[in-house]
Amino acid sequence: MPHTRIFCLISLLLTFIAISGLYAQNITIAFAVMENSSREPRYDYLEGIISGILLHDLSMSQEIGIVERGQLSRVLAEQELQLSDLAISGTSAGNNAVRIGKILGAKFLLSGMYSVLGTDVSITVQIIDVQTAKLIPFTQRGMNENTIHALSQQIIRQLTGKNLELVSESGTRSILSLRDEKPGSIQLYCGLQKAEIFLDNEFAGYTNGDPYTPVKLENLRPGQHTIRVHLAGFGEIRMPEVVFADWERVVTVVPGGQHAVRSDARMGWAAVDMVRILVDGNLRLEFKDRVATAQKNHPLLFTDRNGIENKGTLSVEVSVEKGQTRVIFKFTVSGKTETRTVTCMRGEEETLSFKNGLLEFRIKVVYNEHLQCVVDYEVTRADIIEDEVLK
């Protein structure tokens, strides 16, 4: 009888161990990517710290198995995908995760992102159930290793139903490093005289009028900084909406870096002409035998105010024979080709202007008594009116 009891107990124990082993094998996780959502390179080092602690914590659970990164990389290469295709910010992250997880034989796929908010780090982890495509989000905010340990505890509790204590006194060390906080500088080159300089919307001085001698902005913290140059009547055109505004640029300062930027702010009308005039050309012929030909080709490329890219071509061909100039103006816009012809007799002048969709064309032909022929032509955007832009 005692032997029978012992045998039963052993059988029950072995059965429990076998079931536990099968249950453990069912919770496999593939760790995909941890991305820096703050987009500041100085915080890229946190990716390795956060990923490393998370992986270590998850491996502490006997019920969770981690898919090796090498296997994940191999499958991604076979599917012609990258780790970024599994990132939380990716538009097809969920579908990609399900597909990759099934190939790997993983039950869950984990992706995460983090951002630095003052002295804290906000971490978001998203687990995708490969079978159901259900998303399970976890979020934690803090500044030390225990922040990541607490996040791991949430994940383990969700997946296994067990509480694994990972937060400890030794985890109070900060994960934010100040070793990369060496200040940098920006050198601003600008030909405007006494234009106001604003750094991150605060007045920082005046331009010196010398395009070859920069204004130095020093002791800048690493990260993004906005530089703006203001002088009444001067600026740039912001596309594609076509708005005249102060010249402005965002410069990412790296630790200890020295950066140079050049302002090309222009007078209002000049800035408008930079985007309004697509072609400003001419053809000139001088001949003795009274027979001559010439030709020029130009691309017509612009993005309209709705952000739609337009492509076309322009061909200008001039021929002079028997005292008469003939100009063939051939252009293709939006896949449609049209031709205009202008003829001009010796000693005369002819002009032609017309509009086609968003473009305006102007042609002027002069054929003088000295057997010289001059053809000036211009193609401008009809959707940009200087007075409206500069009002």
N, C-alpha and C positions, 0 to 999 in steps of 0.2 A: 504493500500500500504506500509506504513512504517513497519507494522508488517511482511509483506511478505519479505521485504528486510532483516529484522533482522533474520527471520527464515532461509533464504538462507545463510546468513553469518554464523550462528551457525552451519548449516548443513555442510558447507564447512570446518569450523574449526574442527568439529568432525571427518570429513573424513580425514583431514590432520593429525590429532593426531593418528587416527587408522592406517593410512598408515605408519606414522613414527614409531609407536610401532611395526608394523610387520617388518619394515626394520631393527629396532634395534635388534629384536630377531634373525634376519638372520646372524648377525655378532657375532658369538660366538667363543671364542678362548680357547683352552686348553693349558696351559703353562706346557711344559714337563720337560725340564732340562736345566740348565746352568752349563757347565763343564769348569774346569780349564785346558786349553790346554797346559799351561806351565809346568805341571806335578810337580810343586814345592809346597809341602804341606803348606808352609808358606803363600801362597796366597789363600788357600782354603776358608778363611773367606769372600773373595770378592763375592763368589757365593751367599751368603745370601743377601748381600747389593744390588748387581745388580738385582737379582730376585725380591727383595722386592720393589725397586723403580720402576722397569718396571711394575709390577703388579698394584701398586698404580696409576701410570700414566695412564695405559690403562683403569683402572676402572673410571677415571675421564671423559672419553668419554661416553656420554649417548647412543651412538650407538653400543657400544661394551659390550658384556657380557662375564664374565670369568667363565669357568668351574671350580668347586671346586676341589682342589687337592685330596680330599677324593674319589671323583668319579673316577678320573684318576687312583689312586692307586688300587681301586677295580677292574677296568677293566683290568689293567695290570696283576693283580694276576690271574684273570680268564683266560687270554690269555697266562699265563705262560711267561710273559715278565717282564723286569726290566726297570727303567728309562733310563739306559745306552743304551738300545736298540733303544731309540728315539733320542740319541745324534747325533749331526752333524757328528761326526767322525765315527759313526757306518756305516757299509757297507750296512745294510738293513734299515736304518733310514726312508727313504722315504716310502717304502712299509708298514713298521710298523705304521708310522704316519697316513697314509690313513686308514688303517684297524681300528686303535684305535679311530681316529677321527669320523669315521662313527658310531661306536658303541656308542660313547659319544653324538652323535648328534651335534658335533662341526663343524663349517665351516672351521676353520683354526686350525692348531697345531703349536705352537711356540717352537723352541729349540734354544739354544745359546751356545756360547763358548767365553772365554776371555783369554788373555795372557798379562803379564806385560812386557813392553818394556821400560827399564830405569825407568823414573819417570811417564810414561804414562801407561794407560790400553787400550788395543785394544779389542773392543767388537764386535762380529759378531752375528747377530740374523737371523735366517732363519724361514720364515713362509711358511708352506705347505698348499696349497689349497686342502682340503680333497676330493673334487669332481673331480678336474682335475689333481691332483698330481703335479701342478705347484709349483716351488720353487721361493720364493721372498726373496732375501738376503738384509740385511741392515748392515752397518758397521759404527762405530764411534770410534774415538780415543781421549783420553784426560785423565785428572787426577782428575776431580771433579764430583760432582753429576750432574752438567749440561750436562756432557757427556752422561749420561744415559737419562736425560730429552730430549736432542736433538734426541736421538735414538727413544724414544717413540713418539716424534712429527712426525718423518718420517713414523713410522708404522701406526699411527692414520690417517695421511694424505693419505697414500696408501689405507687403508681399507675403510675410510669414505668419503674421498674427502674434509675433513674439516681441517682447521688449528687451532690447540689447543695450545696456548702458555704456555709452561711449564718451559722453561728456565728463571731463575730469579737470582737476586743478592744473594739470600739466598742459591743458589745451587753451590756456589763457594767453598764449603768445600771439601777438598781432600778425596777421597775414599781409598787412599793408607795409610795404617797404619804402623807406625814404631815400634809399641809396641812389635813385635815379632823378633826384630833384634838383640837380645842378642847373642854375638858370641859363637861358639862352638869349639870343639877340636877333633883331631884324634890322636890316639896312634898307631904307626906303629911298629909291631914286625917283625924282619927280622934277620936271622942268618948269612947273608953275611957281610964280613968285608969291610968297606970303599966303599960301593956301593953308587952311586949318587942317591939322592932322588929329584924328581921333583914334585912340587905341581902346578897343572894347567899350566904345561909346563914351569914353572920357577924353577930354582935350589933352593932347600930348605935345603940342608945339606947332611950328609953322614950317612949311617947305622953304628951301633956300633959293629956288629959281635956277639952280645949277643941275642939269640932268646927269652930270658926271660925278657929283659929290653927294653922297647919301646923307640922309638924316638917320642917326643911329638911335634905335629904341632898345635899351639894354636892360639886363636883370629881369628878364621875363620868365615866369614859371613855365615849365614844359606843358604842352597841350595846345589847344587851338586858341588863336587870337584873331580878332577882326580889326583890320586897318581900313580907315575911311579917310578920303581927302575931299575937303569941301572948299569950293570957291565959286561964288555966284556966276552962273552962266557957263560953267565948265563941268564936265562929267562924262558919262558913258551911257550907251544904250543897252538896257537889259533885255535880252531876248528870251523867248520868242514874242513876249507880249509887247515889245517895243515901247519901253518906258525910259525917259531920260532921268538919270539919278546920279548922285555922287559916285565917284569911283570907289569901289570897295572890294577887298579881298580877304579871305580867311587863310591864315598861315598856321600850319602845325609846327610848333617849336619843339624840337627834340632836346633832351637834356644836354646842356653845354653846346648846343648847335648855334651856328651863325647862318642866318638866312637872308637872302637878298630878294627884293621884289621891286618891280618898276611900274609906276603909275603912268598909264597912257590916257589920262583924262584930257578931253579936247573941248574946244568951244562947242556950244550946242549945235550949231548948223553943221560943223565939221563932223561931229559924232553921228548926226542923223545921216549925213551923206555917206558915211562909212558903210551903213547897212542898206541905205535906200538905193544907191547907184550900184548896179550889178556889172555893167559894162560901160566904159568910157574910152572909145577907140577912134582911130583915124587911119586913113590910107592916103598917101601922097604919091602922085606920079609926075615925073618929068620926062619928056621924050622928044626926039627929033624927027623920027620917022612917022609920027602921028598914029602909031599903033602900039598899044601897051595893055597889059593886064596885071592884076594883083588880087590877092585873096587873103583873108584872115578868118580864123575860127575861134570861137569863144564858148566856154561852158556857161550855162545858166543854172546856178545852184543857189537855193535859198530855202529857209524854213519860214513858213507863213506864221501869222499871229495866232493860229490855232495849234502850232507845233507840228504841222504837217510838212514833211520834206518835199520840195519840188525840184525836179531835174529837167534840164533841157539843153539845147545847143543853139548857137547862132553862127551863121556863115555869111560873110560879106564878100562879094565878088565884084570887082570893078574892071570894066573894059572900055578902052577908048579907040575909036576908029572913025575915020572920015569926018572929023570935026564933031563927033557926038560921044558923050560919056553915058555909059549904061551901068547902073548899080543894081545888082540882084541881092536882095536882103532875104535870106532864107533862115527860118527859125523853127525849132521844134519845142513845143511846150505841152506837157502832160500827154506825150505820145502822139500829138497831132502836129503835122508839119504844114506850114504855110509859107508863101512867097510874096514879097512885094518888090516892085521894080520902079526905079526912078531913072529918067533920062534927062540929060542936060546938054544943050548945044554950047558951042564955043562962045565965050563971052557972057554966059548967063549963070544964074544961080537958082537952084531948086531945093525945096524943103519938103519933108513929109513927116507927119506925126500921126500915130494911131495907137490904140489901146487893144490889148489882147488879154483878157482875164485879169490877172493880178499884175500884169506888166505893161509898161508904156514904152514906146519906141519913138526915137527922134533921129531923123537923117537930114544932113545938109550937104549939098553937092555944089562946089564952085569950080567952074572950068574957065580959066581966064585967057586973055589974048596971048599970053606968053607960053602957051601949050603946057600949062601946069593944071593938074586936076587935084583937088583936095576934097576928101570925103570924111566928114566928122559924123559920128553916130553915138548914141547913148541909149542904154536900156536901164530903166528904173522901176522900182516897185510902186505900183499904184495904190497899195494898201498902207503906205507910209506917207503922211502929210506933215511937213516940217512944223507948221504952226500948231497943229494938234499935239504933236509930241512934246514941243517945248513950252506949251502954255502953262 
